[in-house]
Amino acid sequence: MKIGLGCDKAGIELKEVIKKYLVEKGHEIVDFTPEGEEDYPDAAIKVALAIKKKTCERGILICGTGMGMAISANKVRGVRATVCHDPYSAFKSRASNNAQIMTMGALIVGTELAKTLLDIWLDAEFKGGHSARKLEKIEEIEAKYL
């Protein structure tokens, strides 16, 4: 799978661990980590646009909490980014919300938990059903307000 990866200064160490882990698992990584004075919104938008343009299938963003990255990435119409700090949220973000981007907080999750969350998130598939109706409503909101 082709995965866009990005972080801010707080997420550099965890990003490098994740990058190595994903490459070892056979994934192709596109690193959108900003250089110099760029901040987490810069990385988030680069990954979100790669998802929107379908140049990457999924995205992973890391900052201190994961929250700023999710907020920023969700500004791109059609992109769903969710914060995942536990196995249940990682699974549900895909199964119920069909999130294309997972965000994590380097100040919250350690490396082994991050790897577990990645495995769960990458293996989970959207279940459709009643969740599909909810995603259609989200798309209607996006069309109206974004």
C-alpha positions as CSV (number, residue, x, y, z in Angstrom):
1,M,0.0,0.0,0.0
2,K,1.2,3.5,-0.8
3,I,1.1,5.6,2.4
4,G,1.7,9.3,2.9
5,L,3.5,10.0,6.2
6,G,4.1,13.4,7.9
7,C,4.9,14.9,11.2
8,D,6.0,18.0,13.0
9,K,9.0,18.4,15.3
10,A,7.3,16.6,18.2
11,G,6.7,13.5,16.0
12,I,10.1,13.1,14.3
13,E,11.3,10.2,16.4
14,L,8.0,8.2,16.3
15,K,7.7,9.0,12.5
16,E,11.1,7.4,11.8
17,V,10.2,4.3,13.8
18,I,6.8,4.0,12.0
19,K,8.4,4.6,8.6
20,K,10.9,1.8,9.1
21,Y,8.2,-0.5,10.4
22,L,5.9,0.1,7.4
23,V,8.7,-0.3,4.9
24,E,9.6,-3.7,6.6
25,K,6.0,-4.7,6.1
26,G,6.2,-4.0,2.4
27,H,4.5,-0.6,2.2
28,E,5.6,2.2,0.0
29,I,6.1,5.4,2.0
30,V,5.9,9.0,0.7
31,D,7.4,11.2,3.4
32,F,5.7,14.6,3.5
33,T,7.4,15.8,6.7
34,P,8.0,19.6,6.3
35,E,11.5,21.1,6.5
36,G,12.6,24.3,8.2
37,E,9.9,26.5,9.7
38,E,6.9,24.7,8.6
39,D,4.4,23.4,11.2
40,Y,1.9,20.5,11.6
41,P,-0.7,22.1,9.3
42,D,1.8,22.1,6.5
43,A,2.4,18.3,6.8
44,A,-1.3,17.6,7.3
45,I,-2.3,19.4,4.2
46,K,0.3,17.7,2.1
47,V,-0.8,14.3,3.2
48,A,-4.5,15.2,2.9
49,L,-4.0,16.4,-0.7
50,A,-2.2,13.2,-1.6
51,I,-5.3,11.3,-0.3
52,K,-7.7,13.6,-2.2
53,K,-5.6,13.3,-5.5
54,K,-5.3,9.5,-4.9
55,T,-1.5,9.6,-5.1
56,C,-1.5,7.8,-1.7
57,E,-4.1,5.3,-0.5
58,R,-3.8,6.1,3.2
59,G,-2.0,8.7,5.4
60,I,-0.4,8.8,8.8
61,L,0.2,12.0,10.6
62,I,2.1,12.5,13.9
63,C,2.3,15.6,16.1
64,G,2.4,16.0,19.9
65,T,-1.3,14.9,20.4
66,G,-2.5,14.0,16.9
67,M,-5.3,16.5,17.4
68,G,-3.9,19.5,15.4
69,M,-3.0,17.2,12.5
70,A,-6.6,15.7,12.4
71,I,-8.1,19.2,12.5
72,S,-5.9,20.4,9.7
73,A,-6.3,17.4,7.5
74,N,-10.0,17.5,7.9
75,K,-10.1,20.9,6.2
76,V,-9.6,19.1,2.8
77,R,-13.0,18.2,1.3
78,G,-13.5,14.4,1.1
79,V,-10.7,13.6,3.6
80,R,-11.4,12.0,6.9
81,A,-8.7,12.0,9.5
82,T,-9.1,10.6,13.0
83,V,-7.0,10.5,16.1
84,C,-6.2,7.0,17.1
85,H,-4.6,6.4,20.5
86,D,-6.1,3.0,21.4
87,P,-7.0,-0.2,19.5
88,Y,-10.7,0.4,19.5
89,S,-10.5,3.9,18.0
90,A,-8.0,2.6,15.4
91,F,-10.4,-0.1,14.3
92,K,-13.6,2.0,14.4
93,S,-11.9,4.9,12.5
94,R,-11.7,2.5,9.5
95,A,-14.7,0.2,10.1
96,S,-17.3,2.9,10.8
97,N,-15.8,6.2,9.5
98,N,-13.7,5.0,6.6
99,A,-10.9,7.3,7.6
100,Q,-8.1,7.6,5.1
101,I,-5.8,9.3,7.6
102,M,-4.8,8.2,11.0
103,T,-3.2,10.7,13.4
104,M,-1.3,9.9,16.6
105,G,0.3,11.9,19.3
106,A,3.9,11.2,19.9
107,L,3.5,12.5,23.4
108,I,0.7,10.1,24.1
109,V,1.6,6.7,22.4
110,G,4.8,4.8,22.6
111,T,6.5,3.0,19.7
112,E,5.1,-0.4,20.4
113,L,1.5,0.8,20.9
114,A,1.9,2.9,17.7
115,K,2.9,-0.3,15.8
116,T,-0.1,-2.2,17.2
117,L,-2.4,0.7,16.2
118,L,-1.0,0.8,12.7
119,D,-1.5,-2.9,12.2
120,I,-5.1,-2.7,13.4
121,W,-5.8,0.4,11.3
122,L,-4.2,-0.9,8.1
123,D,-6.0,-4.2,8.3
124,A,-9.5,-2.8,9.1
125,E,-11.9,-2.3,6.3
126,F,-15.0,-0.1,6.0
127,K,-18.1,-2.1,6.9
128,G,-20.7,0.1,5.2
129,G,-24.2,-0.5,6.4
130,H,-25.7,2.2,8.6
131,S,-22.2,3.9,8.7
132,A,-22.5,4.6,4.9
133,R,-25.6,6.7,5.5
134,K,-23.7,8.7,8.1
135,L,-20.8,9.3,5.8
136,E,-23.2,10.5,3.1
137,K,-24.5,13.1,5.6
138,I,-20.9,14.2,6.3
139,E,-20.4,14.6,2.5
140,E,-23.5,16.8,2.4
141,I,-22.2,18.9,5.2
142,E,-18.8,19.3,3.4
143,A,-20.6,20.3,0.2
144,K,-22.6,23.0,2.0
145,Y,-19.9,24.4,4.3
146,L,-16.4,23.7,2.8
